Amino acid sequence: MSEPLLYEVADLWKSYSNGTREVEVLRGINFSVDRGESVAVTGPSGVGKSTLLHILGLLDRPVSGSVLLNGTDILALGDSARAKVRNQSIGFVFQFFQLLPEFTALENVLMPALIAGEHGNGVRQRARDLLAAVGLADRILHRPGELSGGEQQRVAIARALIMNPIVILADEPTGNLDPDTGEEIETLLKDLNLRQNTTLIVVTHKESLARSMNRRVGLVGGKLEELQ
């Protein structure tokens, strides 16, 4: 029996209240992603790209529809089970890094493991190894305010990988970086996808990044369409 697709999204609807009326941002989305794929989600600002990513990552809930991850409808899980999936199976990379300013790079990377109850020397060494892998071996004790934007995003990528997730969800990961640093982060994410076969789903406005993915999908008018 073949393995299920990594993600299977069916009839996903999402709306927000805007004063006196409901605004539909996702209108019956059907979408699937296979293991090891890299997928870019593109479209104009405000159409719901980040909303879709947040639903895939259990940071938001739709009005209706299903999201299967490894064959399990993760939207139907209880609160603690959803939190476990979010912590252990999904890695997040955000445009504005979302690092905790009072903690060091090492402590920020360790945070998902600490939340999962892992405190041993093994996970601390893994955090150090991940920081070394993203080029920050000599910056592990620096706090975010002592790091450049590119270095902070590298910390965020290491944090996203600490629990060995099956998918990384990246929301405009280079949108807050200068062009040269942005290209370095793009290369790092694509290398991780290729070397570790970690599925990568990226929301981006950057055409060159989108075209470097295995697939591009466009979100317009609440619907997804495959792009050439």
TORSE-654979 format. One record per atom (N, C-alpha, C): residue number from 1; residue in three letters; x, y, z; atom name. Coordinates in steps of 0.2 Angstrom, whole numbers. Layout:
BEGIN
R pos code east north up site
R NUM ala X Y Z CA
...
***
This chain:
BEGIN
R pos code east north up site
R 1 met 4 -6 0 N
R 1 met 0 0 0 CA
R 1 met 4 6 0 C
R 2 ser 3 11 -4 N
R 2 ser 7 17 -5 CA
R 2 ser 6 22 1 C
R 3 glu 11 26 2 N
R 3 glu 10 30 8 CA
R 3 glu 6 36 5 C
R 4 pro 2 39 10 N
R 4 pro -2 45 8 CA
R 4 pro 2 51 6 C
R 5 leu -1 55 3 N
R 5 leu 3 62 1 CA
R 5 leu 4 65 8 C
R 6 leu 9 69 8 N
R 6 leu 11 73 14 CA
R 6 leu 5 77 16 C
R 7 tyr 3 82 12 N
R 7 tyr -3 86 13 CA
R 7 tyr -8 84 8 C
R 8 glu -14 84 11 N
R 8 glu -20 83 6 CA
R 8 glu -25 88 9 C
R 9 val -27 94 6 N
R 9 val -31 99 8 CA
R 9 val -38 98 4 C
R 10 ala -43 98 7 N
R 10 ala -50 97 3 CA
R 10 ala -55 103 5 C
R 11 asp -57 106 0 N
R 11 asp -63 111 1 CA
R 11 asp -62 115 7 C
R 12 leu -56 119 7 N
R 12 leu -55 123 13 CA
R 12 leu -57 130 12 C
R 13 trp -61 133 17 N
R 13 trp -64 139 16 CA
R 13 trp -62 143 22 C
R 14 lys -61 150 21 N
R 14 lys -59 154 27 CA
R 14 lys -61 161 25 C
R 15 ser -64 164 30 N
R 15 ser -67 171 30 CA
R 15 ser -66 175 36 C
R 16 tyr -65 181 35 N
R 16 tyr -65 186 41 CA
R 16 tyr -70 191 41 C
R 17 ser -72 193 47 N
R 17 ser -77 199 47 CA
R 17 ser -73 205 46 C
R 18 asn -76 209 42 N
R 18 asn -74 216 40 CA
R 18 asn -79 221 41 C
R 19 gly -80 223 48 N
R 19 gly -85 227 49 CA
R 19 gly -92 224 49 C
R 20 thr -96 225 44 N
R 20 thr -103 222 44 CA
R 20 thr -103 217 39 C
R 21 arg -98 215 36 N
R 21 arg -98 210 31 CA
R 21 arg -92 204 31 C
R 22 glu -93 199 29 N
R 22 glu -89 193 29 CA
R 22 glu -84 194 22 C
R 23 val -78 193 23 N
R 23 val -73 193 17 CA
R 23 val -70 186 17 C
R 24 glu -72 183 11 N
R 24 glu -69 176 10 CA
R 24 glu -62 177 7 C
R 25 val -57 174 10 N
R 25 val -51 174 8 CA
R 25 val -49 167 4 C
R 26 leu -51 162 7 N
R 26 leu -50 155 4 CA
R 26 leu -57 152 2 C
R 27 arg -58 150 -4 N
R 27 arg -64 148 -6 CA
R 27 arg -64 141 -9 C
R 28 gly -64 136 -5 N
R 28 gly -65 129 -7 CA
R 28 gly -58 127 -10 C
R 29 ile -52 128 -6 N
R 29 ile -46 126 -9 CA
R 29 ile -45 119 -9 C
R 30 asn -42 116 -14 N
R 30 asn -40 109 -15 CA
R 30 asn -33 109 -17 C
R 31 phe -29 105 -13 N
R 31 phe -22 106 -14 CA
R 31 phe -18 100 -11 C
R 32 ser -13 98 -14 N
R 32 ser -9 92 -11 CA
R 32 ser -2 93 -12 C
R 33 val 2 90 -8 N
R 33 val 9 91 -8 CA
R 33 val 12 84 -6 C
R 34 asp 17 82 -10 N
R 34 asp 20 76 -9 CA
R 34 asp 26 77 -5 C
R 35 arg 29 71 -2 N
R 35 arg 35 71 2 CA
R 35 arg 41 74 -2 C
R 36 gly 45 78 1 N
R 36 gly 51 80 -2 CA
R 36 gly 50 86 -7 C
R 37 glu 44 88 -9 N
R 37 glu 43 93 -14 CA
R 37 glu 45 100 -11 C
R 38 ser 46 104 -15 N
R 38 ser 47 111 -14 CA
R 38 ser 42 115 -18 C
R 39 val 37 119 -14 N
R 39 val 32 122 -17 CA
R 39 val 32 129 -15 C
R 40 ala 31 134 -20 N
R 40 ala 30 141 -19 CA
R 40 ala 23 143 -20 C
R 41 val 20 147 -15 N
R 41 val 13 149 -15 CA
R 41 val 14 157 -17 C
R 42 thr 11 159 -23 N
R 42 thr 12 166 -25 CA
R 42 thr 5 169 -25 C
R 43 gly 6 176 -26 N
R 43 gly -1 180 -27 CA
R 43 gly 0 187 -24 C
R 44 pro -5 191 -26 N
R 44 pro -4 198 -24 CA
R 44 pro -5 198 -16 C
R 45 ser -3 204 -13 N
R 45 ser -3 205 -6 CA
R 45 ser -11 205 -4 C
R 46 gly -12 202 2 N
R 46 gly -19 202 5 CA
R 46 gly -23 197 2 C
R 47 val -21 192 -2 N
R 47 val -26 187 -5 CA
R 47 val -27 181 0 C
R 48 gly -23 180 5 N
R 48 gly -23 174 9 CA
R 48 gly -18 169 9 C
R 49 lys -12 171 6 N
R 49 lys -7 166 6 CA
R 49 lys -4 164 13 C
R 50 ser -3 169 17 N
R 50 ser -1 168 24 CA
R 50 ser -6 164 28 C
R 51 thr -12 166 27 N
R 51 thr -18 163 30 CA
R 51 thr -18 155 28 C
R 52 leu -17 154 22 N
R 52 leu -16 147 20 CA
R 52 leu -11 143 23 C
R 53 leu -5 146 24 N
R 53 leu 1 143 27 CA
R 53 leu 0 142 34 C
R 54 his -4 147 38 N
R 54 his -5 146 45 CA
R 54 his -10 141 46 C
R 55 ile -15 140 42 N
R 55 ile -19 134 42 CA
R 55 ile -15 127 42 C
R 56 leu -11 127 37 N
R 56 leu -7 121 36 CA
R 56 leu -3 120 42 C
R 57 gly -1 125 45 N
R 57 gly 4 124 51 CA
R 57 gly 0 124 58 C
R 58 leu -7 124 58 N
R 58 leu -11 124 64 CA
R 58 leu -10 130 68 C
R 59 leu -8 136 65 N
R 59 leu -8 142 68 CA
R 59 leu -15 146 67 C
R 60 asp -19 143 63 N
R 60 asp -26 146 62 CA
R 60 asp -30 141 60 C
R 61 arg -37 142 60 N
R 61 arg -42 137 58 CA
R 61 arg -46 140 53 C
R 62 pro -48 135 48 N
R 62 pro -53 137 43 CA
R 62 pro -60 137 46 C
R 63 val -65 140 41 N
R 63 val -72 139 43 CA
R 63 val -74 132 42 C
R 64 ser -72 129 36 N
R 64 ser -73 122 35 CA
R 64 ser -68 119 30 C
R 65 gly -68 113 30 N
R 65 gly -63 109 25 CA
R 65 gly -59 105 30 C
R 66 ser -54 101 26 N
R 66 ser -50 96 30 CA
R 66 ser -43 97 27 C
R 67 val -38 96 32 N
R 67 val -31 96 31 CA
R 67 val -28 90 33 C
R 68 leu -26 85 29 N
R 68 leu -23 79 31 CA
R 68 leu -16 80 30 C
R 69 leu -12 78 35 N
R 69 leu -5 77 36 CA
R 69 leu -3 70 37 C
R 70 asn 0 67 32 N
R 70 asn 2 60 33 CA
R 70 asn -4 56 34 C
R 71 gly -10 58 31 N
R 71 gly -16 54 31 CA
R 71 gly -20 55 37 C
R 72 thr -18 60 42 N
R 72 thr -22 61 47 CA
R 72 thr -25 68 47 C
R 73 asp -32 69 48 N
R 73 asp -35 76 48 CA
R 73 asp -33 79 54 C
R 74 ile -28 84 53 N
R 74 ile -25 87 59 CA
R 74 ile -30 92 62 C
R 75 leu -35 95 58 N
R 75 leu -39 100 60 CA
R 75 leu -44 96 65 C
R 76 ala -45 90 65 N
R 76 ala -50 86 69 CA
R 76 ala -47 84 75 C
R 77 leu -41 85 76 N
R 77 leu -37 83 83 CA
R 77 leu -39 88 88 C
R 78 gly -38 85 94 N
R 78 gly -39 89 100 CA
R 78 gly -34 94 101 C
R 79 asp -34 99 106 N
R 79 asp -29 104 107 CA
R 79 asp -22 101 108 C
R 80 ser -22 96 113 N
R 80 ser -15 94 114 CA
R 80 ser -12 90 109 C
R 81 ala -16 86 105 N
R 81 ala -13 83 99 CA
R 81 ala -11 88 94 C
R 82 arg -15 93 92 N
R 82 arg -13 98 87 CA
R 82 arg -7 101 89 C
R 83 ala -6 103 96 N
R 83 ala 0 106 98 CA
R 83 ala 6 102 97 C
R 84 lys 5 95 98 N
R 84 lys 11 90 97 CA
R 84 lys 13 90 90 C
R 85 val 8 90 85 N
R 85 val 9 90 78 CA
R 85 val 13 96 76 C
R 86 arg 11 102 79 N
R 86 arg 14 108 77 CA
R 86 arg 21 109 80 C
R 87 asn 22 106 85 N
R 87 asn 29 106 88 CA
R 87 asn 34 101 85 C
R 88 gln 31 95 84 N
R 88 gln 36 90 82 CA
R 88 gln 36 88 74 C
R 89 ser 31 90 70 N
R 89 ser 31 88 63 CA
R 89 ser 32 94 59 C
R 90 ile 31 100 61 N
R 90 ile 31 106 57 CA
R 90 ile 36 111 59 C
R 91 gly 40 114 55 N
R 91 gly 45 119 56 CA
R 91 gly 43 126 53 C
R 92 phe 43 131 57 N
R 92 phe 41 138 54 CA
R 92 phe 47 142 53 C
R 93 val 47 146 48 N
R 93 val 51 151 46 CA
R 93 val 47 158 44 C
R 94 phe 48 163 48 N
R 94 phe 44 169 47 CA
R 94 phe 48 175 44 C
R 95 gln 45 179 41 N
R 95 gln 48 185 38 CA
R 95 gln 52 189 44 C
R 96 phe 49 190 49 N
R 96 phe 52 194 55 CA
R 96 phe 55 190 60 C
R 97 phe 57 184 59 N
R 97 phe 61 179 63 CA
R 97 phe 57 177 69 C
R 98 gln 54 181 73 N
R 98 gln 50 178 79 CA
R 98 gln 55 175 84 C
R 99 leu 61 178 85 N
R 99 leu 65 175 90 CA
R 99 leu 64 179 96 C
R 100 leu 65 176 102 N
R 100 leu 64 178 109 CA
R 100 leu 70 183 110 C
R 101 pro 69 189 111 N
R 101 pro 75 194 112 CA
R 101 pro 79 193 118 C
R 102 glu 77 190 123 N
R 102 glu 80 189 129 CA
R 102 glu 85 183 130 C
R 103 phe 84 179 125 N
R 103 phe 87 172 124 CA
R 103 phe 93 172 119 C
R 104 thr 98 168 120 N
R 104 thr 103 167 115 CA
R 104 thr 101 164 109 C
R 105 ala 105 164 104 N
R 105 ala 104 160 98 CA
R 105 ala 103 152 100 C
R 106 leu 107 150 104 N
R 106 leu 107 143 106 CA
R 106 leu 100 141 110 C
R 107 glu 98 146 114 N
R 107 glu 92 145 118 CA
R 107 glu 86 146 113 C
R 108 asn 86 150 109 N
R 108 asn 81 151 104 CA
R 108 asn 80 144 100 C
R 109 val 85 141 97 N
R 109 val 85 135 94 CA
R 109 val 82 130 98 C
R 110 leu 84 129 104 N
R 110 leu 82 124 109 CA
R 110 leu 74 125 111 C
R 111 met 71 130 110 N
R 111 met 65 132 112 CA
R 111 met 59 126 111 C
R 112 pro 59 124 104 N
R 112 pro 54 119 103 CA
R 112 pro 55 112 106 C
R 113 ala 62 111 107 N
R 113 ala 63 105 111 CA
R 113 ala 62 105 118 C
R 114 leu 63 111 121 N
R 114 leu 61 112 128 CA
R 114 leu 54 111 129 C
R 115 ile 50 114 124 N
R 115 ile 43 114 125 CA
R 115 ile 40 106 125 C
R 116 ala 44 102 121 N
R 116 ala 42 95 120 CA
R 116 ala 45 91 126 C
R 117 gly 48 94 131 N
R 117 gly 51 91 137 CA
R 117 gly 58 88 136 C
R 118 glu 61 90 131 N
R 118 glu 68 87 129 CA
R 118 glu 73 92 132 C
R 119 his 77 90 137 N
R 119 his 82 94 140 CA
R 119 his 89 91 141 C
R 120 gly 90 86 138 N
R 120 gly 97 82 138 CA
R 120 gly 102 85 134 C
R 121 asn 108 83 135 N
R 121 asn 114 85 132 CA
R 121 asn 114 84 124 C
R 122 gly 110 78 123 N
R 122 gly 110 76 116 CA
R 122 gly 106 82 112 C
R 123 val 101 85 114 N
R 123 val 97 90 110 CA
R 123 val 101 96 110 C
R 124 arg 105 98 116 N
R 124 arg 109 104 116 CA
R 124 arg 114 103 110 C
R 125 gln 117 97 110 N
R 125 gln 122 96 105 CA
R 125 gln 119 97 98 C
R 126 arg 113 94 97 N
R 126 arg 110 95 90 CA
R 126 arg 109 102 89 C
R 127 ala 107 106 93 N
R 127 ala 106 113 92 CA
R 127 ala 113 117 90 C
R 128 arg 118 115 94 N
R 128 arg 124 118 92 CA
R 128 arg 126 115 85 C
R 129 asp 125 109 83 N
R 129 asp 127 107 76 CA
R 129 asp 122 110 71 C
R 130 leu 116 112 72 N
R 130 leu 112 115 68 CA
R 130 leu 114 122 67 C
R 131 leu 116 126 72 N
R 131 leu 119 132 71 CA
R 131 leu 125 132 67 C
R 132 ala 130 127 68 N
R 132 ala 136 127 64 CA
R 132 ala 134 126 57 C
R 133 ala 129 122 56 N
R 133 ala 127 120 49 CA
R 133 ala 124 126 45 C
R 134 val 121 131 49 N
R 134 val 119 137 46 CA
R 134 val 124 143 46 C
R 135 gly 130 141 48 N
R 135 gly 136 146 48 CA
R 135 gly 136 150 54 C
R 136 leu 134 148 60 N
R 136 leu 134 152 66 CA
R 136 leu 137 149 72 C
R 137 ala 142 145 70 N
R 137 ala 145 141 76 CA
R 137 ala 148 146 81 C
R 138 asp 150 152 79 N
R 138 asp 154 156 83 CA
R 138 asp 149 162 86 C
R 139 arg 142 161 85 N
R 139 arg 137 166 87 CA
R 139 arg 132 163 92 C
R 140 ile 133 157 94 N
R 140 ile 128 153 98 CA
R 140 ile 126 157 104 C
R 141 leu 130 161 107 N
R 141 leu 129 164 114 CA
R 141 leu 127 171 113 C
R 142 his 126 173 106 N
R 142 his 123 180 105 CA
R 142 his 116 180 105 C
R 143 arg 113 186 108 N
R 143 arg 106 187 108 CA
R 143 arg 104 190 101 C
R 144 pro 97 190 99 N
R 144 pro 95 192 93 CA
R 144 pro 97 199 91 C
R 145 gly 97 204 96 N
R 145 gly 99 211 95 CA
R 145 gly 106 212 93 C
R 146 glu 110 206 95 N
R 146 glu 118 207 93 CA
R 146 glu 119 203 86 C
R 147 leu 114 201 83 N
R 147 leu 114 198 76 CA
R 147 leu 112 202 71 C
R 148 ser 114 201 65 N
R 148 ser 111 204 59 CA
R 148 ser 105 201 57 C
R 149 gly 101 204 52 N
R 149 gly 95 201 50 CA
R 149 gly 96 194 47 C
R 150 gly 101 193 43 N
R 150 gly 102 187 40 CA
R 150 gly 104 182 45 C
R 151 glu 108 184 50 N
R 151 glu 110 179 55 CA
R 151 glu 104 177 60 C
R 152 gln 99 182 61 N
R 152 gln 93 180 64 CA
R 152 gln 89 175 60 C
R 153 gln 89 176 54 N
R 153 gln 85 171 50 CA
R 153 gln 88 164 50 C
R 154 arg 95 164 50 N
R 154 arg 98 158 51 CA
R 154 arg 97 154 57 C
R 155 val 96 158 63 N
R 155 val 94 155 69 CA
R 155 val 87 152 68 C
R 156 ala 83 156 65 N
R 156 ala 76 154 64 CA
R 156 ala 75 147 60 C
R 157 ile 80 147 55 N
R 157 ile 80 140 51 CA
R 157 ile 82 135 56 C
R 158 ala 87 136 60 N
R 158 ala 90 131 64 CA
R 158 ala 84 129 69 C
R 159 arg 81 134 72 N
R 159 arg 75 132 76 CA
R 159 arg 70 128 73 C
R 160 ala 68 129 67 N
R 160 ala 63 126 63 CA
R 160 ala 65 118 62 C
R 161 leu 72 117 62 N
R 161 leu 74 110 61 CA
R 161 leu 76 106 67 C
R 162 ile 75 109 73 N
R 162 ile 78 106 79 CA
R 162 ile 74 99 81 C
R 163 met 67 99 79 N
R 163 met 63 93 80 CA
R 163 met 63 88 74 C
R 164 asn 67 89 69 N
R 164 asn 67 85 63 CA
R 164 asn 60 85 60 C
R 165 pro 57 91 58 N
R 165 pro 51 91 55 CA
R 165 pro 50 88 49 C
R 166 ile 44 86 47 N
R 166 ile 43 83 40 CA
R 166 ile 42 88 35 C
R 167 val 40 94 37 N
R 167 val 39 100 33 CA
R 167 val 41 106 36 C
R 168 ile 44 111 32 N
R 168 ile 45 118 34 CA
R 168 ile 41 122 30 C
R 169 leu 37 127 34 N
R 169 leu 33 132 31 CA
R 169 leu 36 138 32 C
R 170 ala 38 142 26 N
R 170 ala 42 148 26 CA
R 170 ala 37 153 23 C
R 171 asp 36 159 27 N
R 171 asp 32 164 25 CA
R 171 asp 36 170 24 C
R 172 glu 37 172 17 N
R 172 glu 42 177 15 CA
R 172 glu 48 177 19 C
R 173 pro 52 171 18 N
R 173 pro 58 171 23 CA
R 173 pro 64 176 21 C
R 174 thr 63 179 15 N
R 174 thr 69 183 13 CA
R 174 thr 66 191 12 C
R 175 gly 59 192 14 N
R 175 gly 56 198 13 CA
R 175 gly 59 204 17 C
R 176 asn 62 202 23 N
R 176 asn 65 207 27 CA
R 176 asn 73 208 27 C
R 177 leu 75 205 21 N
R 177 leu 83 205 21 CA
R 177 leu 85 208 14 C
R 178 asp 91 211 15 N
R 178 asp 94 214 8 CA
R 178 asp 95 208 3 C
R 179 pro 96 210 -3 N
R 179 pro 96 205 -9 CA
R 179 pro 101 200 -8 C
R 180 asp 107 202 -6 N
R 180 asp 113 197 -6 CA
R 180 asp 111 192 0 C
R 181 thr 109 194 6 N
R 181 thr 108 190 12 CA
R 181 thr 102 186 10 C
R 182 gly 97 188 6 N
R 182 gly 91 185 5 CA
R 182 gly 93 179 0 C
R 183 glu 97 180 -4 N
R 183 glu 100 174 -9 CA
R 183 glu 103 169 -5 C
R 184 glu 107 171 0 N
R 184 glu 110 166 5 CA
R 184 glu 105 162 8 C
R 185 ile 100 165 11 N
R 185 ile 94 161 15 CA
R 185 ile 91 157 10 C
R 186 glu 89 159 4 N
R 186 glu 86 155 -1 CA
R 186 glu 90 148 -3 C
R 187 thr 96 149 -4 N
R 187 thr 101 144 -5 CA
R 187 thr 101 139 1 C
R 188 leu 101 141 7 N
R 188 leu 101 137 13 CA
R 188 leu 95 133 13 C
R 189 leu 89 136 12 N
R 189 leu 83 132 12 CA
R 189 leu 82 127 7 C
R 190 lys 84 129 1 N
R 190 lys 84 124 -5 CA
R 190 lys 89 118 -4 C
R 191 asp 95 120 -1 N
R 191 asp 99 114 1 CA
R 191 asp 96 110 6 C
R 192 leu 93 112 11 N
R 192 leu 90 108 16 CA
R 192 leu 85 104 13 C
R 193 asn 81 106 8 N
R 193 asn 76 103 5 CA
R 193 asn 79 97 1 C
R 194 leu 84 98 -2 N
R 194 leu 87 93 -7 CA
R 194 leu 91 88 -3 C
R 195 arg 95 90 2 N
R 195 arg 99 86 6 CA
R 195 arg 95 81 11 C
R 196 gln 90 84 14 N
R 196 gln 87 81 20 CA
R 196 gln 80 78 17 C
R 197 asn 78 80 11 N
R 197 asn 71 78 8 CA
R 197 asn 66 81 13 C
R 198 thr 67 86 16 N
R 198 thr 62 89 20 CA
R 198 thr 57 94 15 C
R 199 thr 51 92 16 N
R 199 thr 46 96 11 CA
R 199 thr 46 103 13 C
R 200 leu 46 108 8 N
R 200 leu 47 115 9 CA
R 200 leu 41 118 5 C
R 201 ile 37 122 9 N
R 201 ile 32 126 6 CA
R 201 ile 33 133 8 C
R 202 val 34 137 3 N
R 202 val 36 144 4 CA
R 202 val 31 149 1 C
R 203 val 29 154 5 N
R 203 val 25 160 2 CA
R 203 val 30 165 1 C
R 204 thr 30 167 -6 N
R 204 thr 34 172 -8 CA
R 204 thr 32 177 -13 C
R 205 his 34 183 -13 N
R 205 his 33 188 -19 CA
R 205 his 38 187 -24 C
R 206 lys 44 184 -22 N
R 206 lys 50 184 -26 CA
R 206 lys 50 179 -32 C
R 207 glu 49 182 -38 N
R 207 glu 48 177 -44 CA
R 207 glu 54 172 -44 C
R 208 ser 60 174 -43 N
R 208 ser 66 170 -44 CA
R 208 ser 66 164 -39 C
R 209 leu 64 166 -33 N
R 209 leu 63 160 -28 CA
R 209 leu 58 156 -30 C
R 210 ala 52 158 -32 N
R 210 ala 46 154 -34 CA
R 210 ala 48 149 -39 C
R 211 arg 52 152 -44 N
R 211 arg 53 148 -50 CA
R 211 arg 59 143 -49 C
R 212 ser 62 143 -43 N
R 212 ser 67 138 -41 CA
R 212 ser 64 132 -37 C
R 213 met 58 133 -36 N
R 213 met 54 127 -32 CA
R 213 met 52 122 -37 C
R 214 asn 51 116 -35 N
R 214 asn 48 111 -39 CA
R 214 asn 41 113 -42 C
R 215 arg 37 116 -39 N
R 215 arg 31 118 -41 CA
R 215 arg 29 125 -39 C
R 216 arg 25 129 -43 N
R 216 arg 22 135 -41 CA
R 216 arg 15 135 -41 C
R 217 val 11 138 -36 N
R 217 val 4 138 -36 CA
R 217 val 3 146 -35 C
R 218 gly -3 148 -38 N
R 218 gly -5 155 -37 CA
R 218 gly -11 155 -34 C
R 219 leu -12 160 -29 N
R 219 leu -18 161 -25 CA
R 219 leu -21 167 -28 C
R 220 val -27 167 -31 N
R 220 val -31 173 -34 CA
R 220 val -38 172 -33 C
R 221 gly -42 177 -30 N
R 221 gly -49 176 -29 CA
R 221 gly -51 170 -25 C
R 222 gly -46 169 -20 N
R 222 gly -48 163 -15 CA
R 222 gly -47 156 -18 C
R 223 lys -44 156 -24 N
R 223 lys -43 149 -27 CA
R 223 lys -36 148 -29 C
R 224 leu -34 142 -29 N
R 224 leu -27 140 -30 CA
R 224 leu -27 137 -37 C
R 225 glu -21 139 -41 N
R 225 glu -21 136 -48 CA
R 225 glu -13 135 -49 C
R 226 glu -12 129 -52 N
R 226 glu -5 127 -54 CA
R 226 glu -2 132 -59 C
R 227 leu 4 134 -58 N
R 227 leu 7 139 -63 CA
R 227 leu 13 135 -66 C
R 228 gln 14 137 -72 N
R 228 gln 20 134 -76 CA
R 228 gln 26 137 -74 C
***
